[in-house]
Amino acid sequence: MAEETEGTVFVQATLKVLGGKWKLLILWHLKDQVRRFSELKRLMPEITEKMLIQQLRELEKDDIVHRNVYPDVPPKVEYSFTEYGRSLEPVLQVLCNWGEAHLDRGNSPN
């Protein structure tokens, strides 16, 4: 496999796990602390509850995020990185740094 084609396969694999409008933002909010569903929803008011649930389920299925359910009433659910998910922290920081530099060039955040 040529290097260019091989790289495409790797980028496609990454996009399959992290692609979409919300997953990177969800992960950014989880990188420093465990969060409850309601906290994530409050931090991202533009996301619908249905979409947040879907994105969290996909990240959980891909072993990026851990969902911990406590047997309280009402139920308490917390989300955090898995050990495997922690391997994305440097990637998230590089993306943040790039975004900052992009905005510093006078580009709009939208």
Backbone atoms as SQL, in Angstrom:
CREATE TABLE atoms (id INTEGER PRIMARY KEY, chain TEXT, resi INTEGER, resn TEXT, atom TEXT, x REAL, y REAL, z REAL);
INSERT INTO atoms VALUES
  (1, 'A', 1, 'MET', 'N', 0.852, -1.181, 0.000),
  (2, 'A', 1, 'MET', 'CA', 0.000, 0.000, 0.000),
  (3, 'A', 1, 'MET', 'C', 0.892, 1.237, 0.000),
  (4, 'A', 2, 'ALA', 'N', 0.600, 2.140, -0.887),
  (5, 'A', 2, 'ALA', 'CA', 1.382, 3.370, -0.956),
  (6, 'A', 2, 'ALA', 'C', 1.159, 4.195, 0.301),
  (7, 'A', 3, 'GLU', 'N', 2.176, 4.963, 0.672),
  (8, 'A', 3, 'GLU', 'CA', 2.105, 5.759, 1.899),
  (9, 'A', 3, 'GLU', 'C', 0.899, 6.690, 1.905),
  (10, 'A', 4, 'GLU', 'N', 0.625, 7.338, 0.768),
  (11, 'A', 4, 'GLU', 'CA', -0.503, 8.266, 0.692),
  (12, 'A', 4, 'GLU', 'C', -1.831, 7.540, 0.916),
  (13, 'A', 5, 'THR', 'N', -1.993, 6.390, 0.282),
  (14, 'A', 5, 'THR', 'CA', -3.216, 5.605, 0.443),
  (15, 'A', 5, 'THR', 'C', -3.330, 5.085, 1.869),
  (16, 'A', 6, 'GLU', 'N', -2.222, 4.629, 2.429),
  (17, 'A', 6, 'GLU', 'CA', -2.211, 4.120, 3.798),
  (18, 'A', 6, 'GLU', 'C', -2.618, 5.222, 4.775),
  (19, 'A', 7, 'GLY', 'N', -2.087, 6.419, 4.578),
  (20, 'A', 7, 'GLY', 'CA', -2.439, 7.548, 5.432),
  (21, 'A', 7, 'GLY', 'C', -3.918, 7.873, 5.348),
  (22, 'A', 8, 'THR', 'N', -4.480, 7.765, 4.157),
  (23, 'A', 8, 'THR', 'CA', -5.909, 8.007, 3.974),
  (24, 'A', 8, 'THR', 'C', -6.726, 7.029, 4.808),
  (25, 'A', 9, 'VAL', 'N', -6.317, 5.787, 4.817),
  (26, 'A', 9, 'VAL', 'CA', -7.013, 4.771, 5.606),
  (27, 'A', 9, 'VAL', 'C', -6.971, 5.139, 7.086),
  (28, 'A', 10, 'PHE', 'N', -5.839, 5.610, 7.564),
  (29, 'A', 10, 'PHE', 'CA', -5.696, 5.964, 8.971),
  (30, 'A', 10, 'PHE', 'C', -6.544, 7.191, 9.322),
  (31, 'A', 11, 'VAL', 'N', -6.566, 8.177, 8.439),
  (32, 'A', 11, 'VAL', 'CA', -7.391, 9.369, 8.674),
  (33, 'A', 11, 'VAL', 'C', -8.870, 8.980, 8.658),
  (34, 'A', 12, 'GLN', 'N', -9.262, 8.110, 7.746),
  (35, 'A', 12, 'GLN', 'CA', -10.656, 7.652, 7.702),
  (36, 'A', 12, 'GLN', 'C', -11.023, 6.908, 8.987),
  (37, 'A', 13, 'ALA', 'N', -10.111, 6.101, 9.517),
  (38, 'A', 13, 'ALA', 'CA', -10.373, 5.382, 10.771),
  (39, 'A', 13, 'ALA', 'C', -10.559, 6.365, 11.916),
  (40, 'A', 14, 'THR', 'N', -9.740, 7.413, 11.936),
  (41, 'A', 14, 'THR', 'CA', -9.860, 8.444, 12.970),
  (42, 'A', 14, 'THR', 'C', -11.188, 9.172, 12.853),
  (43, 'A', 15, 'LEU', 'N', -11.557, 9.551, 11.632),
  (44, 'A', 15, 'LEU', 'CA', -12.813, 10.261, 11.429),
  (45, 'A', 15, 'LEU', 'C', -14.019, 9.401, 11.772),
  (46, 'A', 16, 'LYS', 'N', -13.904, 8.105, 11.561),
  (47, 'A', 16, 'LYS', 'CA', -15.013, 7.216, 11.906),
  (48, 'A', 16, 'LYS', 'C', -15.294, 7.267, 13.409),
  (49, 'A', 17, 'VAL', 'N', -14.249, 7.393, 14.216),
  (50, 'A', 17, 'VAL', 'CA', -14.407, 7.436, 15.673),
  (51, 'A', 17, 'VAL', 'C', -14.682, 8.854, 16.171),
  (52, 'A', 18, 'LEU', 'N', -13.994, 9.851, 15.618),
  (53, 'A', 18, 'LEU', 'CA', -14.053, 11.216, 16.165),
  (54, 'A', 18, 'LEU', 'C', -14.814, 12.211, 15.308),
  (55, 'A', 19, 'GLY', 'N', -15.260, 11.772, 14.128),
  (56, 'A', 19, 'GLY', 'CA', -15.925, 12.686, 13.210),
  (57, 'A', 19, 'GLY', 'C', -17.266, 13.162, 13.725),
  (58, 'A', 20, 'GLY', 'N', -17.763, 14.182, 13.094),
  (59, 'A', 20, 'GLY', 'CA', -19.035, 14.749, 13.494),
  (60, 'A', 20, 'GLY', 'C', -18.827, 16.072, 14.197),
  (61, 'A', 21, 'LYS', 'N', -19.932, 16.728, 14.444),
  (62, 'A', 21, 'LYS', 'CA', -19.886, 18.080, 14.983),
  (63, 'A', 21, 'LYS', 'C', -19.555, 18.135, 16.470),
  (64, 'A', 22, 'TRP', 'N', -19.862, 17.088, 17.229),
  (65, 'A', 22, 'TRP', 'CA', -19.853, 17.197, 18.680),
  (66, 'A', 22, 'TRP', 'C', -18.801, 16.381, 19.424),
  (67, 'A', 23, 'LYS', 'N', -18.303, 15.312, 18.843),
  (68, 'A', 23, 'LYS', 'CA', -17.459, 14.390, 19.615),
  (69, 'A', 23, 'LYS', 'C', -16.201, 15.040, 20.168),
  (70, 'A', 24, 'LEU', 'N', -15.516, 15.828, 19.375),
  (71, 'A', 24, 'LEU', 'CA', -14.291, 16.463, 19.875),
  (72, 'A', 24, 'LEU', 'C', -14.597, 17.438, 21.007),
  (73, 'A', 25, 'LEU', 'N', -15.709, 18.131, 20.901),
  (74, 'A', 25, 'LEU', 'CA', -16.087, 19.067, 21.970),
  (75, 'A', 25, 'LEU', 'C', -16.456, 18.308, 23.249),
  (76, 'A', 26, 'ILE', 'N', -17.172, 17.206, 23.110),
  (77, 'A', 26, 'ILE', 'CA', -17.485, 16.368, 24.272),
  (78, 'A', 26, 'ILE', 'C', -16.192, 15.914, 24.935),
  (79, 'A', 27, 'LEU', 'N', -15.258, 15.436, 24.132),
  (80, 'A', 27, 'LEU', 'CA', -13.988, 14.955, 24.685),
  (81, 'A', 27, 'LEU', 'C', -13.197, 16.080, 25.337),
  (82, 'A', 28, 'TRP', 'N', -13.247, 17.262, 24.757),
  (83, 'A', 28, 'TRP', 'CA', -12.553, 18.405, 25.361),
  (84, 'A', 28, 'TRP', 'C', -13.086, 18.663, 26.773),
  (85, 'A', 29, 'HIS', 'N', -14.399, 18.562, 26.939),
  (86, 'A', 29, 'HIS', 'CA', -15.002, 18.807, 28.252),
  (87, 'A', 29, 'HIS', 'C', -14.723, 17.676, 29.246),
  (88, 'A', 30, 'LEU', 'N', -14.382, 16.510, 28.744),
  (89, 'A', 30, 'LEU', 'CA', -14.085, 15.375, 29.632),
  (90, 'A', 30, 'LEU', 'C', -12.602, 15.226, 29.944),
  (91, 'A', 31, 'LYS', 'N', -11.748, 15.972, 29.247),
  (92, 'A', 31, 'LYS', 'CA', -10.309, 15.714, 29.349),
  (93, 'A', 31, 'LYS', 'C', -9.737, 15.966, 30.745),
  (94, 'A', 32, 'ASP', 'N', -10.323, 16.893, 31.494),
  (95, 'A', 32, 'ASP', 'CA', -9.766, 17.233, 32.795),
  (96, 'A', 32, 'ASP', 'C', -10.550, 16.684, 33.976),
  (97, 'A', 33, 'GLN', 'N', -11.780, 16.244, 33.731),
  (98, 'A', 33, 'GLN', 'CA', -12.589, 15.776, 34.854),
  (99, 'A', 33, 'GLN', 'C', -13.758, 14.922, 34.402),
  (100, 'A', 34, 'VAL', 'N', -14.235, 14.142, 35.337),
  (101, 'A', 34, 'VAL', 'CA', -15.446, 13.351, 35.142),
  (102, 'A', 34, 'VAL', 'C', -16.618, 14.330, 35.097),
  (103, 'A', 35, 'ARG', 'N', -17.562, 14.072, 34.210),
  (104, 'A', 35, 'ARG', 'CA', -18.718, 14.970, 34.085),
  (105, 'A', 35, 'ARG', 'C', -20.020, 14.171, 34.081),
  (106, 'A', 36, 'ARG', 'N', -21.024, 14.761, 34.672),
  (107, 'A', 36, 'ARG', 'CA', -22.364, 14.201, 34.594),
  (108, 'A', 36, 'ARG', 'C', -22.994, 14.631, 33.269),
  (109, 'A', 37, 'PHE', 'N', -24.002, 13.873, 32.846),
  (110, 'A', 37, 'PHE', 'CA', -24.687, 14.176, 31.597),
  (111, 'A', 37, 'PHE', 'C', -25.188, 15.623, 31.603),
  (112, 'A', 38, 'SER', 'N', -25.806, 16.029, 32.700),
  (113, 'A', 38, 'SER', 'CA', -26.368, 17.381, 32.786),
  (114, 'A', 38, 'SER', 'C', -25.286, 18.459, 32.656),
  (115, 'A', 39, 'GLU', 'N', -24.098, 18.175, 33.172),
  (116, 'A', 39, 'GLU', 'CA', -22.989, 19.138, 33.031),
  (117, 'A', 39, 'GLU', 'C', -22.589, 19.284, 31.573),
  (118, 'A', 40, 'LEU', 'N', -22.481, 18.147, 30.883),
  (119, 'A', 40, 'LEU', 'CA', -22.121, 18.190, 29.460),
  (120, 'A', 40, 'LEU', 'C', -23.169, 18.957, 28.672),
  (121, 'A', 41, 'LYS', 'N', -24.422, 18.716, 28.963),
  (122, 'A', 41, 'LYS', 'CA', -25.508, 19.407, 28.262),
  (123, 'A', 41, 'LYS', 'C', -25.429, 20.914, 28.531),
  (124, 'A', 42, 'ARG', 'N', -25.144, 21.303, 29.760),
  (125, 'A', 42, 'ARG', 'CA', -25.041, 22.713, 30.108),
  (126, 'A', 42, 'ARG', 'C', -23.834, 23.380, 29.417),
  (127, 'A', 43, 'LEU', 'N', -22.739, 22.633, 29.280),
  (128, 'A', 43, 'LEU', 'CA', -21.544, 23.172, 28.631),
  (129, 'A', 43, 'LEU', 'C', -21.709, 23.316, 27.118),
  (130, 'A', 44, 'MET', 'N', -22.666, 22.581, 26.559),
  (131, 'A', 44, 'MET', 'CA', -22.916, 22.615, 25.115),
  (132, 'A', 44, 'MET', 'C', -24.410, 22.830, 24.869),
  (133, 'A', 45, 'PRO', 'N', -24.908, 24.026, 25.140),
  (134, 'A', 45, 'PRO', 'CA', -26.356, 24.254, 25.054),
  (135, 'A', 45, 'PRO', 'C', -26.934, 24.043, 23.650),
  (136, 'A', 46, 'GLU', 'N', -26.102, 24.103, 22.617),
  (137, 'A', 46, 'GLU', 'CA', -26.601, 23.965, 21.248),
  (138, 'A', 46, 'GLU', 'C', -26.918, 22.508, 20.877),
  (139, 'A', 47, 'ILE', 'N', -26.366, 21.541, 21.613),
  (140, 'A', 47, 'ILE', 'CA', -26.574, 20.136, 21.282),
  (141, 'A', 47, 'ILE', 'C', -27.916, 19.674, 21.866),
  (142, 'A', 48, 'THR', 'N', -28.624, 18.857, 21.100),
  (143, 'A', 48, 'THR', 'CA', -29.865, 18.308, 21.636),
  (144, 'A', 48, 'THR', 'C', -29.533, 17.153, 22.576),
  (145, 'A', 49, 'GLU', 'N', -30.448, 16.866, 23.469),
  (146, 'A', 49, 'GLU', 'CA', -30.249, 15.763, 24.397),
  (147, 'A', 49, 'GLU', 'C', -30.086, 14.443, 23.639),
  (148, 'A', 50, 'LYS', 'N', -30.905, 14.264, 22.616),
  (149, 'A', 50, 'LYS', 'CA', -30.839, 13.042, 21.797),
  (150, 'A', 50, 'LYS', 'C', -29.464, 12.886, 21.148),
  (151, 'A', 51, 'MET', 'N', -28.934, 13.972, 20.599),
  (152, 'A', 51, 'MET', 'CA', -27.629, 13.926, 19.937),
  (153, 'A', 51, 'MET', 'C', -26.515, 13.676, 20.948),
  (154, 'A', 52, 'LEU', 'N', -26.597, 14.294, 22.125),
  (155, 'A', 52, 'LEU', 'CA', -25.581, 14.076, 23.150),
  (156, 'A', 52, 'LEU', 'C', -25.572, 12.611, 23.574),
  (157, 'A', 53, 'ILE', 'N', -26.745, 12.045, 23.788),
  (158, 'A', 53, 'ILE', 'CA', -26.835, 10.621, 24.147),
  (159, 'A', 53, 'ILE', 'C', -26.220, 9.758, 23.057),
  (160, 'A', 54, 'GLN', 'N', -26.558, 10.049, 21.803),
  (161, 'A', 54, 'GLN', 'CA', -26.038, 9.261, 20.677),
  (162, 'A', 54, 'GLN', 'C', -24.515, 9.342, 20.588),
  (163, 'A', 55, 'GLN', 'N', -23.983, 10.553, 20.700),
  (164, 'A', 55, 'GLN', 'CA', -22.536, 10.732, 20.593),
  (165, 'A', 55, 'GLN', 'C', -21.805, 10.043, 21.744),
  (166, 'A', 56, 'LEU', 'N', -22.344, 10.159, 22.961),
  (167, 'A', 56, 'LEU', 'CA', -21.729, 9.494, 24.114),
  (168, 'A', 56, 'LEU', 'C', -21.769, 7.974, 23.949),
  (169, 'A', 57, 'ARG', 'N', -22.866, 7.447, 23.443),
  (170, 'A', 57, 'ARG', 'CA', -22.965, 5.998, 23.212),
  (171, 'A', 57, 'ARG', 'C', -21.926, 5.526, 22.200),
  (172, 'A', 58, 'GLU', 'N', -21.745, 6.297, 21.136),
  (173, 'A', 58, 'GLU', 'CA', -20.745, 5.931, 20.126),
  (174, 'A', 58, 'GLU', 'C', -19.339, 5.976, 20.708),
  (175, 'A', 59, 'LEU', 'N', -19.045, 6.998, 21.493),
  (176, 'A', 59, 'LEU', 'CA', -17.726, 7.090, 22.124),
  (177, 'A', 59, 'LEU', 'C', -17.518, 5.962, 23.136),
  (178, 'A', 60, 'GLU', 'N', -18.572, 5.567, 23.801),
  (179, 'A', 60, 'GLU', 'CA', -18.493, 4.444, 24.734),
  (180, 'A', 60, 'GLU', 'C', -18.267, 3.132, 23.973),
  (181, 'A', 61, 'LYS', 'N', -18.979, 2.951, 22.873),
  (182, 'A', 61, 'LYS', 'CA', -18.820, 1.748, 22.043),
  (183, 'A', 61, 'LYS', 'C', -17.390, 1.627, 21.511),
  (184, 'A', 62, 'ASP', 'N', -16.777, 2.757, 21.197),
  (185, 'A', 62, 'ASP', 'CA', -15.409, 2.766, 20.669),
  (186, 'A', 62, 'ASP', 'C', -14.355, 2.762, 21.771),
  (187, 'A', 63, 'ASP', 'N', -14.772, 2.589, 23.024),
  (188, 'A', 63, 'ASP', 'CA', -13.877, 2.496, 24.181),
  (189, 'A', 63, 'ASP', 'C', -13.077, 3.778, 24.421),
  (190, 'A', 64, 'ILE', 'N', -13.675, 4.900, 24.080),
  (191, 'A', 64, 'ILE', 'CA', -13.043, 6.199, 24.320),
  (192, 'A', 64, 'ILE', 'C', -13.541, 6.777, 25.644),
  (193, 'A', 65, 'VAL', 'N', -14.819, 6.573, 25.917),
  (194, 'A', 65, 'VAL', 'CA', -15.477, 7.135, 27.101),
  (195, 'A', 65, 'VAL', 'C', -16.057, 5.996, 27.931),
  (196, 'A', 66, 'HIS', 'N', -15.963, 6.162, 29.238),
  (197, 'A', 66, 'HIS', 'CA', -16.556, 5.211, 30.186),
  (198, 'A', 66, 'HIS', 'C', -17.806, 5.842, 30.784),
  (199, 'A', 67, 'ARG', 'N', -18.864, 5.053, 30.858),
  (200, 'A', 67, 'ARG', 'CA', -20.127, 5.496, 31.474),
  (201, 'A', 67, 'ARG', 'C', -20.284, 4.756, 32.792),
  (202, 'A', 68, 'ASN', 'N', -20.378, 5.519, 33.869),
  (203, 'A', 68, 'ASN', 'CA', -20.535, 4.927, 35.197),
  (204, 'A', 68, 'ASN', 'C', -21.904, 5.308, 35.748),
  (205, 'A', 69, 'VAL', 'N', -22.731, 4.287, 36.019),
  (206, 'A', 69, 'VAL', 'CA', -24.082, 4.512, 36.534),
  (207, 'A', 69, 'VAL', 'C', -24.095, 4.163, 38.014),
  (208, 'A', 70, 'TYR', 'N', -24.531, 5.113, 38.826),
  (209, 'A', 70, 'TYR', 'CA', -24.647, 4.897, 40.266),
  (210, 'A', 70, 'TYR', 'C', -26.090, 4.536, 40.597),
  (211, 'A', 71, 'PRO', 'N', -26.296, 3.603, 41.518),
  (212, 'A', 71, 'PRO', 'CA', -27.658, 3.155, 41.834),
  (213, 'A', 71, 'PRO', 'C', -28.405, 4.108, 42.774),
  (214, 'A', 72, 'ASP', 'N', -28.307, 5.384, 42.505),
  (215, 'A', 72, 'ASP', 'CA', -28.993, 6.383, 43.321),
  (216, 'A', 72, 'ASP', 'C', -30.395, 6.613, 42.764),
  (217, 'A', 73, 'VAL', 'N', -31.198, 7.330, 43.536),
  (218, 'A', 73, 'VAL', 'CA', -32.500, 7.769, 43.062),
  (219, 'A', 73, 'VAL', 'C', -32.534, 9.284, 43.223),
  (220, 'A', 74, 'PRO', 'N', -32.634, 10.043, 42.129),
  (221, 'A', 74, 'PRO', 'CA', -32.656, 9.559, 40.749),
  (222, 'A', 74, 'PRO', 'C', -31.281, 9.047, 40.327),
  (223, 'A', 75, 'PRO', 'N', -31.240, 8.258, 39.253),
  (224, 'A', 75, 'PRO', 'CA', -29.959, 7.678, 38.823),
  (225, 'A', 75, 'PRO', 'C', -28.917, 8.758, 38.528),
  (226, 'A', 76, 'LYS', 'N', -27.701, 8.478, 38.893),
  (227, 'A', 76, 'LYS', 'CA', -26.583, 9.387, 38.638),
  (228, 'A', 76, 'LYS', 'C', -25.672, 8.695, 37.629),
  (229, 'A', 77, 'VAL', 'N', -25.380, 9.394, 36.542),
  (230, 'A', 77, 'VAL', 'CA', -24.528, 8.852, 35.486),
  (231, 'A', 77, 'VAL', 'C', -23.379, 9.817, 35.262),
  (232, 'A', 78, 'GLU', 'N', -22.162, 9.278, 35.273),
  (233, 'A', 78, 'GLU', 'CA', -20.967, 10.089, 35.015),
  (234, 'A', 78, 'GLU', 'C', -20.204, 9.522, 33.837),
  (235, 'A', 79, 'TYR', 'N', -19.549, 10.421, 33.117),
  (236, 'A', 79, 'TYR', 'CA', -18.741, 10.046, 31.959),
  (237, 'A', 79, 'TYR', 'C', -17.302, 10.485, 32.191),
  (238, 'A', 80, 'SER', 'N', -16.387, 9.653, 31.725),
  (239, 'A', 80, 'SER', 'CA', -14.963, 9.955, 31.845),
  (240, 'A', 80, 'SER', 'C', -14.226, 9.253, 30.707),
  (241, 'A', 81, 'PHE', 'N', -12.969, 9.621, 30.543),
  (242, 'A', 81, 'PHE', 'CA', -12.121, 8.934, 29.572),
  (243, 'A', 81, 'PHE', 'C', -11.811, 7.523, 30.048),
  (244, 'A', 82, 'THR', 'N', -11.719, 6.600, 29.115),
  (245, 'A', 82, 'THR', 'CA', -11.121, 5.303, 29.410),
  (246, 'A', 82, 'THR', 'C', -9.604, 5.494, 29.336),
  (247, 'A', 83, 'GLU', 'N', -8.873, 4.483, 29.724),
  (248, 'A', 83, 'GLU', 'CA', -7.416, 4.564, 29.580),
  (249, 'A', 83, 'GLU', 'C', -7.050, 4.754, 28.113),
  (250, 'A', 84, 'TYR', 'N', -7.720, 4.028, 27.241),
  (251, 'A', 84, 'TYR', 'CA', -7.489, 4.163, 25.795),
  (252, 'A', 84, 'TYR', 'C', -7.863, 5.571, 25.326),
  (253, 'A', 85, 'GLY', 'N', -8.969, 6.090, 25.818),
  (254, 'A', 85, 'GLY', 'CA', -9.405, 7.433, 25.447),
  (255, 'A', 85, 'GLY', 'C', -8.393, 8.498, 25.837),
  (256, 'A', 86, 'ARG', 'N', -7.690, 8.288, 26.947),
  (257, 'A', 86, 'ARG', 'CA', -6.661, 9.250, 27.382),
  (258, 'A', 86, 'ARG', 'C', -5.565, 9.441, 26.333),
  (259, 'A', 87, 'SER', 'N', -5.391, 8.457, 25.459),
  (260, 'A', 87, 'SER', 'CA', -4.372, 8.598, 24.405),
  (261, 'A', 87, 'SER', 'C', -4.720, 9.732, 23.440),
  (262, 'A', 88, 'LEU', 'N', -5.946, 10.224, 23.488),
  (263, 'A', 88, 'LEU', 'CA', -6.363, 11.337, 22.624),
  (264, 'A', 88, 'LEU', 'C', -6.027, 12.703, 23.208),
  (265, 'A', 89, 'GLU', 'N', -5.636, 12.775, 24.463),
  (266, 'A', 89, 'GLU', 'CA', -5.372, 14.079, 25.085),
  (267, 'A', 89, 'GLU', 'C', -4.362, 14.922, 24.318),
  (268, 'A', 90, 'PRO', 'N', -3.228, 14.366, 23.880),
  (269, 'A', 90, 'PRO', 'CA', -2.297, 15.207, 23.103),
  (270, 'A', 90, 'PRO', 'C', -2.905, 15.686, 21.789),
  (271, 'A', 91, 'VAL', 'N', -3.732, 14.868, 21.178),
  (272, 'A', 91, 'VAL', 'CA', -4.395, 15.250, 19.925),
  (273, 'A', 91, 'VAL', 'C', -5.334, 16.422, 20.179),
  (274, 'A', 92, 'LEU', 'N', -6.107, 16.343, 21.260),
  (275, 'A', 92, 'LEU', 'CA', -7.029, 17.429, 21.598),
  (276, 'A', 92, 'LEU', 'C', -6.268, 18.726, 21.856),
  (277, 'A', 93, 'GLN', 'N', -5.118, 18.635, 22.531),
  (278, 'A', 93, 'GLN', 'CA', -4.333, 19.841, 22.819),
  (279, 'A', 93, 'GLN', 'C', -3.778, 20.448, 21.538),
  (280, 'A', 94, 'VAL', 'N', -3.296, 19.618, 20.621),
  (281, 'A', 94, 'VAL', 'CA', -2.782, 20.126, 19.343),
  (282, 'A', 94, 'VAL', 'C', -3.904, 20.803, 18.559),
  (283, 'A', 95, 'LEU', 'N', -5.098, 20.215, 18.550),
  (284, 'A', 95, 'LEU', 'CA', -6.231, 20.829, 17.857),
  (285, 'A', 95, 'LEU', 'C', -6.600, 22.170, 18.492),
  (286, 'A', 96, 'CYS', 'N', -6.563, 22.226, 19.816),
  (287, 'A', 96, 'CYS', 'CA', -6.843, 23.479, 20.517),
  (288, 'A', 96, 'CYS', 'C', -5.810, 24.545, 20.144),
  (289, 'A', 97, 'ASN', 'N', -4.550, 24.177, 20.151),
  (290, 'A', 97, 'ASN', 'CA', -3.475, 25.113, 19.802),
  (291, 'A', 97, 'ASN', 'C', -3.634, 25.627, 18.377),
  (292, 'A', 98, 'TRP', 'N', -3.983, 24.715, 17.457),
  (293, 'A', 98, 'TRP', 'CA', -4.171, 25.118, 16.068),
  (294, 'A', 98, 'TRP', 'C', -5.348, 26.089, 15.958),
  (295, 'A', 99, 'GLY', 'N', -6.442, 25.784, 16.667),
  (296, 'A', 99, 'GLY', 'CA', -7.606, 26.668, 16.638),
  (297, 'A', 99, 'GLY', 'C', -7.288, 28.056, 17.166),
  (298, 'A', 100, 'GLU', 'N', -6.492, 28.110, 18.222),
  (299, 'A', 100, 'GLU', 'CA', -6.084, 29.407, 18.773),
  (300, 'A', 100, 'GLU', 'C', -5.268, 30.191, 17.752),
  (301, 'A', 101, 'ALA', 'N', -4.312, 29.533, 17.113),
  (302, 'A', 101, 'ALA', 'CA', -3.488, 30.201, 16.095),
  (303, 'A', 101, 'ALA', 'C', -4.353, 30.651, 14.909),
  (304, 'A', 102, 'HIS', 'N', -5.321, 29.837, 14.547),
  (305, 'A', 102, 'HIS', 'CA', -6.226, 30.179, 13.448),
  (306, 'A', 102, 'HIS', 'C', -7.014, 31.446, 13.779),
  (307, 'A', 103, 'LEU', 'N', -7.532, 31.529, 14.997),
  (308, 'A', 103, 'LEU', 'CA', -8.272, 32.723, 15.403),
  (309, 'A', 103, 'LEU', 'C', -7.353, 33.936, 15.518),
  (310, 'A', 104, 'ASP', 'N', -6.108, 33.718, 15.948),
  (311, 'A', 104, 'ASP', 'CA', -5.145, 34.809, 16.050),
  (312, 'A', 104, 'ASP', 'C', -4.833, 35.420, 14.679),
  (313, 'A', 105, 'ARG', 'N', -5.045, 34.652, 13.634),
  (314, 'A', 105, 'ARG', 'CA', -4.825, 35.164, 12.269),
  (315, 'A', 105, 'ARG', 'C', -5.999, 36.013, 11.793),
  (316, 'A', 106, 'GLY', 'N', -6.974, 36.206, 12.658),
  (317, 'A', 106, 'GLY', 'CA', -8.112, 37.049, 12.292),
  (318, 'A', 106, 'GLY', 'C', -9.286, 36.277, 11.708),
  (319, 'A', 107, 'ASN', 'N', -9.242, 34.979, 11.775),
  (320, 'A', 107, 'ASN', 'CA', -10.338, 34.170, 11.269),
  (321, 'A', 107, 'ASN', 'C', -11.478, 34.131, 12.284),
  (322, 'A', 108, 'SER', 'N', -12.675, 34.037, 11.784),
  (323, 'A', 108, 'SER', 'CA', -13.863, 33.983, 12.625),
  (324, 'A', 108, 'SER', 'C', -14.030, 32.579, 13.197),
  (325, 'A', 109, 'PRO', 'N', -14.530, 32.461, 14.440),
  (326, 'A', 109, 'PRO', 'CA', -14.750, 31.130, 15.021),
  (327, 'A', 109, 'PRO', 'C', -15.909, 30.394, 14.366),
  (328, 'A', 110, 'ASN', 'N', -16.711, 31.069, 13.565),
  (329, 'A', 110, 'ASN', 'CA', -17.863, 30.403, 12.914),
  (330, 'A', 110, 'ASN', 'C', -17.574, 30.101, 11.488);
